[in-house]
Structures are given as C-alpha cells and as structure tokens.
Amino acid sequence: MFWSASPVAAAHLSAAIPGSSGPTSLDDATEDATNAAGWVQENWGTWLTSGLQIVLILVIAVVLRHVIRRTITKLIERMNRTAAAAQGSALGGLLVNAERRRQRSEAIGSVLRSVASFVIMGTAALTVLSVLKINLAPLLASAGVAGVAIGFGARNLVTDFLSGVFMILEDQYGVGDEIDAGVATGTVIEVGLRVTKLRGPNGAIWYIRNGEVKRIGNLSQGWSTAAVDVMIAANQDLQRARDTITTAGEEMSKAEPWNEQLWEPVEVLGLSEVHLDTVTISVSAKTMPGKALGVERELRWRIKHALDTAGVHLAPRPLPEDAQAEATDPAAGMAAPSALNNPLSPQSLATNPIASPSKLGK
C-alpha cells in the first residue's frame, strides 16, 4: 500500500532515525539547488549573447586579416610582374632593376602584413576583453610601462628597424647599387629592415646596421661621371693633343658596348694643372650609372694609343727619391779645394800659433 507523508511527518521521521542531521541539511540543499537553477536561468541568455559576440569578433578578425594579407600579397606580386616586364624592354633594362624592385616590394609587403595582423588581432583581443567585462585600464597601463622598458632596452634594434623602413619607403638604395655608406663602400647585394649587406671592392661582405648609417652616397642613380686626367709634356702642341683626345672619344662613343654606356660625348674640359715641364688635360664624360670606372679605363687606353700615334709625348714620370739621389753628381757634395789643406802653404803657416816670449828668448 502506497502512502505519502506530509513534510511535518517527514521531519519527525528523519529526526527519529539515529545518525540523521535533521531537517536543516535537506532544506539547505533544496535552497541551494533552487538558487543555482534560478541563477543559471537568469544568466544563460547573457552567456549565450557574450559567447556569440566573442565568436563573431574572432571570425571577423580572422577573415579580415586573411583578406588584407592576401590583398597585400597580390599587390606585391603585381608590382614584381610589372618590374619583370619592364626589365625585358630596352629602356626598362636601364631604368629598372628587377631584383631591387622585388626585394623592396617584399620588404614593404612584409611590414604591411605584420602591421595589419598586429592591428587587427590586437583590436579583436581588446574587444573580447571588453565583452567579458574586464577592466582594460590596468592592462593598458602595464602594457605601456612594458613597452617603454623594452624600447629603452632595445633602442638600437628599434632604431635599426625604423631606419630600414624609411630607407625602403624612400628608395634610397637597392640591390645592385654602388653606395658609400661611410663605414663601408661596395655593391648592395641584400637589403633588410635591420641590416644591409654590401660586397666590397676586394670581395669582402659587409653587414651594416641601418641605424648606424648617417649618410648614403648612391653612385648608381641618375648618371655617373667618368673623369680622366692626361699629363703631357709642356713643350707639346696642346691643340693637337686636344684634337687627338676628342677624336679618340668620338670613336669610342660609336663602338660597342660603349655607345650604350656613354650618354654624352667625351668632353675635353681644358688644363687643370700647369707646371714647369708638364701640363694636365682634364677629360670628362657622362655615363650610365655604375659604369664610370669601366669607361675611364677604356678611355685612358684609347687616349694613350691615340697620342702615341699622333706623336704627342706624355710627361715623363718623376723619378723616385732613391733614383734621384743616385742621379745627382757625386762631386756635388764635395767641398771646394782649399789652400789650408796643405800644411806647407803660406796660408796654413799663417794660421800656426805664435810662440811664447820665453821660447823666443831661448
């Protein structure tokens, strides 16, 4: 037979059972369960809303980051294709360096992608924290202090990075350029955000931190100047020498491959030095960037051959100091003959000391 007991009867029954804790524990458990269920029922909507907001924020951030990075990558690839197409043309081969453009565009793309990722994901993280009702003021203050400390500790690294970014954006130099960086001179073989790599004239590779570069002399932008000084004897016909040098320059400007490297006719500027037995004629020519040294060597060769053919003699080379000492007259350093060298000469006897009076009386 089934029966049901009232709460009062259940309380008396539980009190009659030995070892029972009484009605307090059952009432507390019931109340706690009721309160928990009510709290969950009251807040589950807020949790669901916050969760959906966080998921939506993360999805938007990931999609936006992917789209922006992909857009930057496509833009860099288009720039590289444009540079490669221009490199194939005759004029583009002179004005565009495909490797230089490629490295510059890749560096810029890397910086843009990193900045975009940092801004998007950082903004998403702060938004998620605000949705979770977390106070961001202490976090931002701590991040600011940590950033200042890191900035002071790694100021050289920050300086190198910022210098590299501005150098790339301003296109101060690139791969293949001949530059004078103050601390080293050579051809640029790699450009980075922190370090620039140069190959010196003797083949050495120089690693230069971008923050250490105070000045840059780019010898490969615009045009270069080939300067040659021709020293001839002072007694030679200067007009004939001038005509001969001009003719040699005209012949060089018509020959391959110098006709492409010489952008203007070879010009005889005139006399730069005049001495007692020598004169110096200055010759100049505007050349393709980075080709001045090769043009100077070829121009010296052709000028020397043309002057020899025309019978114009160059100035003799000055003798070294040792050879000058041997060439001098050995008698030039000897003293002139003197009558005092002969002890029996009247001049030598006149210089003898006079005897004392005591010796004269004896």
C-alpha positions as CSV (number, residue, x, y, z in Angstrom):
1,M,0.0,0.0,0.0
2,F,1.4,3.3,-1.1
3,W,1.3,6.2,1.2
4,S,2.6,9.7,1.2
5,A,3.8,11.6,4.2
6,S,3.5,15.3,4.9
7,P,6.6,17.5,5.4
8,V,6.0,17.6,9.1
9,A,5.8,13.8,9.3
10,A,8.9,13.5,7.2
11,A,10.7,15.8,9.5
12,H,9.6,13.8,12.6
13,L,10.6,10.6,10.8
14,S,14.1,11.9,9.9
15,A,14.5,13.1,13.5
16,A,13.7,9.7,14.8
17,I,16.3,7.9,12.6
18,P,19.5,7.6,14.5
19,G,22.5,9.4,12.9
20,S,20.3,11.8,10.9
21,S,21.4,15.5,10.7
22,G,17.9,16.8,10.9
23,P,15.8,18.9,8.6
24,T,18.5,21.7,8.2
25,S,20.7,19.9,5.6
26,L,17.8,18.9,3.3
27,D,16.4,22.4,3.4
28,D,19.8,24.0,2.6
29,A,20.4,21.6,-0.3
30,T,17.0,22.3,-1.7
31,E,17.5,26.1,-1.4
32,D,21.0,25.9,-3.0
33,A,19.7,23.9,-5.9
34,T,16.8,26.3,-6.3
35,N,19.1,29.3,-6.2
36,A,21.6,27.8,-8.7
37,A,18.9,26.9,-11.1
38,G,17.5,30.4,-10.9
39,W,20.9,32.0,-11.3
40,V,21.6,29.8,-14.4
41,Q,18.2,30.6,-15.8
42,E,18.7,34.3,-15.3
43,N,22.2,34.5,-16.8
44,W,22.2,31.9,-19.6
45,G,21.0,34.4,-22.0
46,T,23.8,36.8,-21.2
47,W,26.3,34.0,-21.5
48,L,24.9,32.9,-24.9
49,T,25.0,36.5,-26.1
50,S,28.5,37.1,-24.9
51,G,29.7,33.8,-26.4
52,L,28.1,34.6,-29.8
53,Q,29.7,38.1,-29.7
54,I,33.2,36.7,-29.0
55,V,32.8,34.1,-31.7
56,L,31.6,36.7,-34.2
57,I,34.5,39.1,-33.3
58,L,37.1,36.3,-33.8
59,V,35.6,35.2,-37.1
60,I,35.5,38.8,-38.4
61,A,39.1,39.4,-37.2
62,V,40.4,36.2,-38.9
63,V,38.6,36.8,-42.1
64,L,39.6,40.4,-42.3
65,R,43.2,39.6,-41.5
66,H,43.2,36.9,-44.3
67,V,41.6,39.3,-46.8
68,I,44.0,42.1,-46.1
69,R,47.1,39.9,-46.1
70,R,46.0,38.3,-49.4
71,T,45.3,41.7,-50.9
72,I,48.8,42.9,-49.9
73,T,50.4,39.7,-51.4
74,K,48.5,40.2,-54.7
75,L,49.6,43.8,-54.8
76,I,53.3,42.8,-54.3
77,E,53.1,40.1,-56.9
78,R,51.6,42.6,-59.4
79,M,54.5,45.0,-58.7
80,N,57.0,42.3,-59.3
81,R,55.4,41.3,-62.6
82,T,55.4,44.9,-63.7
83,A,59.1,45.2,-62.9
84,A,59.9,41.9,-64.7
85,A,58.0,43.1,-67.8
86,A,59.8,46.4,-67.8
87,Q,63.1,44.6,-67.4
88,G,62.7,42.9,-70.7
89,S,62.4,46.1,-72.7
90,A,65.4,48.0,-73.9
91,L,64.7,51.2,-71.9
92,G,63.4,49.3,-68.9
93,G,66.6,47.4,-68.6
94,L,68.5,50.7,-68.0
95,L,66.0,52.2,-65.6
96,V,64.6,49.2,-63.6
97,N,66.4,46.6,-61.6
98,A,64.0,43.7,-61.2
99,E,65.8,42.2,-58.2
100,R,66.0,45.6,-56.5
101,R,62.3,46.1,-57.0
102,R,61.5,42.6,-55.9
103,Q,63.3,42.9,-52.6
104,R,62.0,46.3,-51.9
105,S,58.4,45.2,-52.6
106,E,58.8,42.1,-50.5
107,A,60.2,44.1,-47.6
108,I,57.3,46.6,-47.8
109,G,54.8,43.8,-48.1
110,S,56.2,42.1,-45.0
111,V,56.0,45.3,-43.0
112,L,52.4,45.9,-44.1
113,R,51.3,42.4,-43.4
114,S,52.8,42.5,-39.9
115,V,51.3,45.8,-39.1
116,A,47.9,44.7,-40.4
117,S,48.0,41.5,-38.4
118,F,49.0,43.3,-35.2
119,V,46.3,46.0,-35.5
120,I,43.5,43.6,-36.4
121,M,44.3,40.9,-33.8
122,G,45.1,43.4,-31.1
123,T,41.8,45.2,-31.7
124,A,40.0,41.9,-31.6
125,A,41.6,40.9,-28.3
126,L,40.7,44.2,-26.6
127,T,37.1,43.9,-27.9
128,V,36.8,40.4,-26.5
129,L,38.1,41.5,-23.1
130,S,35.6,44.4,-23.1
131,V,32.8,41.9,-23.8
132,L,33.9,39.9,-20.8
133,K,33.6,43.0,-18.7
134,I,37.3,43.1,-17.9
135,N,38.7,46.4,-16.9
136,L,41.3,47.3,-19.5
137,A,42.8,50.3,-17.7
138,P,45.4,48.3,-15.6
139,L,46.2,46.1,-18.6
140,L,46.8,49.1,-20.9
141,A,48.9,50.9,-18.2
142,S,51.1,47.7,-17.7
143,A,51.5,47.3,-21.5
144,G,52.6,51.0,-21.7
145,V,55.2,50.6,-19.0
146,A,56.5,47.3,-20.5
147,G,56.7,49.0,-23.9
148,V,58.7,51.9,-22.6
149,A,61.1,49.5,-20.8
150,I,61.5,47.3,-23.9
151,G,62.0,50.5,-26.0
152,F,64.8,51.7,-23.8
153,G,66.4,48.2,-23.6
154,A,66.2,47.5,-27.4
155,R,66.6,51.1,-28.7
156,N,69.3,50.1,-31.1
157,L,67.1,47.4,-32.6
158,V,64.2,49.8,-32.8
159,T,66.5,52.4,-34.5
160,D,67.7,49.9,-37.0
161,F,64.2,48.8,-37.8
162,L,62.8,52.3,-38.2
163,S,65.8,53.4,-40.3
164,G,65.3,50.3,-42.6
165,V,61.6,51.0,-43.0
166,F,62.2,54.7,-44.0
167,M,65.1,53.7,-46.2
168,I,63.0,51.2,-48.1
169,L,60.0,53.5,-48.4
170,E,62.2,56.4,-49.7
171,D,64.1,54.1,-52.0
172,Q,67.5,55.4,-51.0
173,Y,69.3,52.4,-52.5
174,G,68.6,48.9,-53.6
175,V,70.2,45.7,-54.8
176,G,72.9,46.3,-57.4
177,D,73.6,49.9,-56.4
178,E,77.1,51.1,-55.7
179,I,76.9,53.1,-52.5
180,D,79.2,54.8,-50.0
181,A,77.7,54.3,-46.5
182,G,80.5,56.0,-44.6
183,V,81.5,52.9,-42.7
184,A,81.9,50.8,-45.9
185,T,81.7,51.1,-49.6
186,G,80.6,48.5,-52.1
187,T,77.7,46.9,-54.1
188,V,74.4,46.3,-52.4
189,I,73.6,42.5,-52.5
190,E,70.8,42.4,-49.9
191,V,68.5,44.9,-48.3
192,G,66.8,44.1,-45.0
193,L,64.8,46.0,-42.4
194,R,67.7,45.8,-39.9
195,V,70.9,45.0,-41.8
196,T,72.1,46.0,-45.3
197,K,74.7,43.6,-46.9
198,L,77.4,45.1,-49.1
199,R,80.2,43.4,-51.2
200,G,83.3,45.5,-51.1
201,P,85.8,46.0,-53.9
202,N,88.1,43.2,-52.6
203,G,85.2,40.8,-52.3
204,A,84.5,41.2,-48.6
205,I,80.9,41.2,-47.4
206,W,80.0,44.0,-45.1
207,Y,76.9,43.8,-42.8
208,I,75.9,47.3,-41.9
209,R,73.1,48.0,-39.4
210,N,70.7,50.5,-40.8
211,G,70.7,52.6,-37.7
212,E,74.5,53.2,-38.0
213,V,74.3,54.8,-41.4
214,K,74.4,58.5,-41.1
215,R,74.8,59.3,-44.8
216,I,74.5,57.5,-48.1
217,G,76.2,58.2,-51.3
218,N,74.5,56.4,-54.1
219,L,76.7,56.1,-57.2
220,S,74.1,54.2,-59.3
221,Q,71.2,56.6,-59.5
222,G,70.7,59.1,-62.3
223,W,74.1,59.1,-64.1
224,S,77.8,58.9,-63.4
225,T,80.8,60.9,-64.5
226,A,84.0,59.4,-65.9
227,A,86.9,61.7,-65.3
228,V,90.4,61.2,-66.8
229,D,93.5,63.4,-66.3
230,V,96.1,63.3,-69.2
231,M,99.5,64.6,-68.3
232,I,101.6,65.6,-71.3
233,A,105.0,67.4,-71.6
234,A,104.8,71.2,-71.5
235,N,106.6,71.5,-74.9
236,Q,103.9,69.6,-76.9
237,D,101.3,71.0,-79.2
238,L,98.2,71.5,-76.9
239,Q,95.8,72.0,-79.8
240,R,96.9,68.8,-81.5
241,A,96.6,66.9,-78.2
242,R,93.1,68.3,-77.7
243,D,92.0,67.3,-81.2
244,T,93.5,63.8,-80.8
245,I,91.7,63.2,-77.5
246,T,88.4,64.4,-79.0
247,T,88.8,62.1,-81.9
248,A,89.5,59.1,-79.6
249,G,86.4,59.9,-77.6
250,E,84.2,60.1,-80.7
251,E,85.5,56.7,-81.9
252,M,84.8,55.2,-78.5
253,S,81.2,56.6,-78.4
254,K,80.5,54.7,-81.7
255,A,81.9,51.4,-80.6
256,E,80.1,48.6,-78.8
257,P,79.3,48.4,-75.9
258,W,80.5,51.9,-75.1
259,N,77.8,53.6,-77.3
260,E,75.2,52.5,-74.7
261,Q,77.3,53.3,-71.6
262,L,78.3,56.8,-72.8
263,W,75.3,59.1,-72.5
264,E,77.0,62.2,-73.8
265,P,80.1,62.9,-76.0
266,V,83.5,62.9,-74.4
267,E,84.4,66.4,-73.5
268,V,87.9,68.0,-73.1
269,L,87.5,70.4,-70.3
270,G,90.9,72.1,-70.6
271,L,94.0,72.4,-68.5
272,S,93.6,71.6,-64.8
273,E,97.3,72.0,-63.9
274,V,100.3,73.7,-65.4
275,H,103.8,73.1,-64.2
276,L,107.3,73.9,-65.5
277,D,107.7,70.7,-67.5
278,T,104.2,69.2,-67.5
279,V,100.5,70.1,-68.1
280,T,97.4,68.2,-67.2
281,I,94.4,68.0,-69.5
282,S,91.1,67.1,-67.9
283,V,88.6,64.9,-69.8
284,S,85.1,64.1,-68.7
285,A,82.1,62.1,-69.9
286,K,78.6,61.4,-68.6
287,T,78.0,57.6,-68.4
288,M,75.4,55.1,-67.4
289,P,75.0,54.7,-63.6
290,G,77.7,52.5,-62.2
291,K,79.7,52.3,-65.4
292,A,82.1,55.2,-64.8
293,L,85.1,53.1,-63.8
294,G,85.0,50.8,-66.9
295,V,84.6,53.8,-69.1
296,E,87.6,55.6,-67.5
297,R,89.8,52.5,-68.1
298,E,88.8,52.2,-71.7
299,L,89.1,55.9,-72.3
300,R,92.7,56.0,-70.9
301,W,93.6,53.1,-73.1
302,R,92.3,54.8,-76.3
303,I,93.8,58.2,-75.4
304,K,97.2,56.8,-74.8
305,H,97.1,54.9,-78.1
306,A,95.9,57.9,-80.0
307,L,98.5,60.2,-78.5
308,D,101.3,57.8,-79.3
309,T,100.0,57.5,-82.9
310,A,99.8,61.3,-83.2
311,G,103.4,61.8,-81.9
312,V,102.3,63.7,-78.7
313,H,104.5,62.7,-75.9
314,L,103.3,62.2,-72.4
315,A,105.1,63.8,-69.5
316,P,108.0,61.7,-68.1
317,R,107.2,60.0,-64.8
318,P,109.0,61.6,-61.9
319,L,111.9,59.5,-60.6
320,P,111.7,58.0,-57.1
321,E,113.7,59.6,-54.3
322,D,116.3,56.8,-54.4
323,A,116.8,57.1,-58.1
324,Q,117.1,60.9,-57.8
325,A,119.8,60.5,-55.2
326,E,121.8,58.2,-57.5
327,A,121.3,60.5,-60.5
328,T,122.8,63.5,-58.8
329,D,126.5,64.4,-59.3
330,P,128.6,62.6,-56.7
331,A,131.0,65.6,-56.7
332,A,128.2,68.0,-55.8
333,G,128.5,67.1,-52.1
334,M,132.4,67.6,-52.0
335,A,133.9,70.8,-50.6
336,A,135.8,73.1,-52.8
337,P,139.7,72.8,-52.8
338,S,141.3,74.9,-50.1
339,A,144.9,76.1,-49.6
340,L,144.5,75.3,-45.9
341,N,144.6,71.6,-46.7
342,N,148.3,71.9,-47.5
343,P,150.3,72.4,-44.2
344,L,153.2,74.0,-46.1
345,S,151.2,76.6,-47.8
346,P,151.7,80.2,-46.6
347,Q,148.0,80.3,-45.6
348,S,148.4,77.2,-43.5
349,L,151.7,78.6,-41.9
350,A,150.0,81.9,-41.1
351,T,147.4,80.0,-39.0
352,N,150.1,78.4,-36.8
353,P,150.1,79.8,-33.2
354,I,152.8,82.3,-32.3
355,A,155.4,81.0,-29.8
356,S,155.6,82.4,-26.3
357,P,158.3,85.1,-25.3
358,S,160.1,82.6,-23.1
359,K,160.6,80.3,-26.0
360,L,161.7,83.2,-28.2
361,G,164.5,84.2,-25.7
362,K,166.0,80.8,-25.6
